[in-house]
Amino acid sequence: MRGLIAPVAALVLVAGCAATGADRPFTPRQGASAGPSAPTAAPSPVVETIRVGSRLNVLVERPVGQDAELLKVFTDLYIKSWKAVVTKGDDDGYLAGVEDPAGRQAYTWVRGFVSQGRTVRGSARVYAMTVSAVVGDGAQVDACVDESGLVLVSTRTGEAVPSQPVWTREPYLQAMVVRRGDDGVWRVKGLRHATLTDERAKGCAR
């Protein structure tokens, strides 16, 4: 959902991560090797298609071996934000999973669609998900997002908008910085993205 952060400046990592260097991808320390071994194929991701309203599907590829709770924080915000769009802002469940400044960003993004009388139809894909950093009560979850199967349409006529937005043209890398509150619940604190012209997003090309 590149539109989720396009109208605002990209954020540096927050939620206790920035102060400890969590904006750099976490690389596990490798232990001593007893010798060369045959490479082990990574398990296939679990694929789920989630229906959002009557005209939008989101296909999610969940990797095996990653923190399922943190991955769910990412997909919940992504899917619930689109649900808010297709319900014309009536469903605000997405706000329960965010805190400022991400809360303000998400709200502004949803209201942008509603105020312009726009919604979407088609399909989006979330893939190559990874928990790239965990430091104390802060973490970062990255995923590739492909919204080229989405079409922006008018809520008044139901017809496609003549000039489609740039975020429907190619995949991008979406990063969500999350923070665990005193109640033990993880919420999204920061949002940023990188397009295929950025080295960080090269792996999103398919």
C-alpha positions in Angstrom: 0.0 0.0 0.0 2.4 2.5 -1.2 -0.2 5.2 -1.1 -0.2 4.8 2.7 3.0 6.8 3.0 3.3 8.6 -0.4 1.7 11.9 0.8 4.1 12.3 3.8 7.8 12.3 4.3 9.6 8.9 5.0 10.2 8.2 8.6 13.3 7.2 10.4 12.9 4.3 12.7 11.3 5.1 16.0 9.7 3.1 18.9 13.0 2.6 20.6 14.6 1.0 17.5 16.4 4.1 16.2 18.3 4.7 19.4 19.7 1.2 19.3 20.5 1.1 15.6 17.5 -1.1 14.6 17.1 0.8 11.3 19.8 -1.4 9.9 18.7 -4.8 8.8 19.4 -7.4 11.5 21.9 -10.1 10.5 22.1 -13.2 12.8 25.6 -14.1 13.9 26.8 -17.3 12.3 28.2 -20.0 14.5 31.3 -22.0 13.6 30.8 -24.5 10.8 32.0 -28.0 11.0 32.4 -28.1 7.3 30.5 -27.6 4.0 27.0 -29.0 3.8 24.4 -29.2 1.1 22.1 -26.1 0.9 18.7 -26.6 2.4 15.7 -25.3 0.4 13.6 -22.8 2.3 10.1 -24.0 3.1 7.4 -22.7 0.8 5.4 -19.8 2.2 1.8 -20.3 3.3 -0.4 -18.6 0.8 -3.7 -17.1 1.8 -6.2 -15.1 -0.3 -8.2 -12.6 1.8 -11.4 -11.1 0.5 -11.8 -7.4 1.2 -15.3 -6.2 0.3 -16.9 -7.6 -2.9 -14.3 -6.4 -5.4 -10.9 -6.6 -3.8 -8.7 -9.6 -3.0 -5.3 -9.5 -1.2 -3.0 -12.5 -1.6 -0.6 -12.9 1.3 2.4 -15.2 1.2 3.4 -15.8 4.8 6.9 -17.2 5.3 7.5 -20.2 7.5 10.0 -19.6 10.4 9.3 -15.9 10.9 7.6 -14.4 14.0 3.9 -14.9 13.1 2.7 -12.3 15.5 4.8 -9.5 14.0 3.9 -10.6 10.5 0.2 -10.4 11.4 0.7 -6.8 12.6 1.9 -5.9 9.1 -0.9 -7.7 7.2 -3.6 -6.6 9.6 -2.9 -2.9 9.0 -2.5 -3.4 5.2 -5.8 -5.3 4.9 -7.8 -3.2 7.3 -6.7 0.0 5.7 -8.0 -1.2 2.4 -11.2 -2.3 4.1 -11.6 1.2 5.4 -11.3 2.5 1.8 -13.8 0.1 0.3 -16.3 0.9 3.0 -15.9 4.6 2.4 -14.3 5.1 5.8 -17.1 3.5 7.8 -14.8 0.7 9.1 -12.1 2.3 11.2 -10.7 -0.9 12.7 -7.3 -0.2 11.2 -6.8 2.6 13.8 -6.6 0.0 16.6 -3.3 -1.3 15.2 -1.5 2.0 14.9 -0.1 4.8 17.0 1.2 8.2 16.0 2.9 9.2 13.7 1.7 6.1 11.7 -1.8 6.6 13.0 -2.0 10.1 11.4 -0.5 8.8 8.2 -3.0 5.9 7.9 -6.0 8.1 8.7 -4.9 10.8 6.2 -4.4 8.1 3.5 -7.9 6.6 4.0 -9.6 10.0 4.1 -7.8 10.9 0.9 -9.7 8.1 -0.9 -13.0 8.9 0.7 -12.9 12.7 0.2 -12.1 12.2 -3.5 -14.9 9.6 -4.0 -12.4 6.9 -4.9 -12.1 3.2 -4.1 -10.3 0.2 -5.7 -11.1 -3.1 -7.3 -8.9 -6.0 -8.3 -6.1 -7.8 -6.5 -3.0 -7.0 -4.5 -0.1 -9.2 -3.4 2.0 -9.1 -0.2 5.1 -11.4 -0.4 8.8 -11.8 0.6 7.8 -10.8 4.2 10.6 -10.7 6.8 11.1 -9.5 10.4 14.3 -7.6 9.6 15.0 -6.3 13.1 13.9 -6.9 16.7 15.4 -4.7 19.5 13.7 -4.7 22.9 10.1 -3.5 22.4 10.8 -2.3 18.9 10.9 -4.2 15.6 10.7 -3.7 11.9 8.7 -5.8 9.4 9.4 -5.6 5.7 7.4 -7.0 2.7 7.2 -6.6 -1.0 3.8 -5.3 -2.2 2.5 -5.6 -5.7 -0.6 -3.5 -6.4 -0.4 -3.6 -10.2 -3.6 -5.7 -10.2 -5.6 -2.8 -8.6 -7.7 -0.3 -10.4 -8.7 3.0 -9.0 -12.4 3.6 -9.5 -15.0 6.3 -8.8 -17.5 5.5 -6.0 -20.1 7.5 -7.9 -20.0 5.8 -11.3 -18.2 2.6 -10.5 -16.0 3.2 -13.5 -12.2 3.2 -13.6 -10.5 6.6 -13.1 -8.9 7.7 -16.4 -5.5 8.4 -15.0 -4.3 5.6 -12.8 -1.9 6.4 -9.9 1.8 5.5 -10.0 1.5 3.0 -7.2 -0.4 0.6 -9.4 2.5 0.2 -11.9 5.2 -1.8 -10.1 6.0 -3.6 -6.9 7.6 -1.8 -4.0 9.1 -2.5 -0.6 6.9 -1.5 2.4 8.5 -1.3 5.9 6.5 -1.0 9.1 8.2 -0.1 12.4 6.3 -1.6 15.3 6.3 -1.0 19.0 5.1 -3.2 21.8 3.1 -1.2 24.3 2.8 -1.6 28.1 -0.3 -3.8 27.4 1.9 -6.2 25.4 0.2 -5.4 22.1 2.4 -4.7 19.0 1.3 -1.6 17.0 2.6 0.1 14.0 4.6 3.3 14.8 6.2 4.2 11.6 5.8 3.6 7.8 8.1 4.0 4.9 8.6 2.5 1.4 11.2 2.0 -1.3 10.6 1.7 -5.0 12.4 -0.6 -7.4 14.9 2.2 -8.2 16.1 1.8 -4.6 18.6 -1.0 -4.0 16.7 -2.1 -0.9 13.7 -3.0 -3.1 15.5 -4.9 -5.8 14.3 -8.2 -4.5 10.7 -7.2 -5.0 11.0 -7.4 -8.8 9.2 -10.5 -10.2 
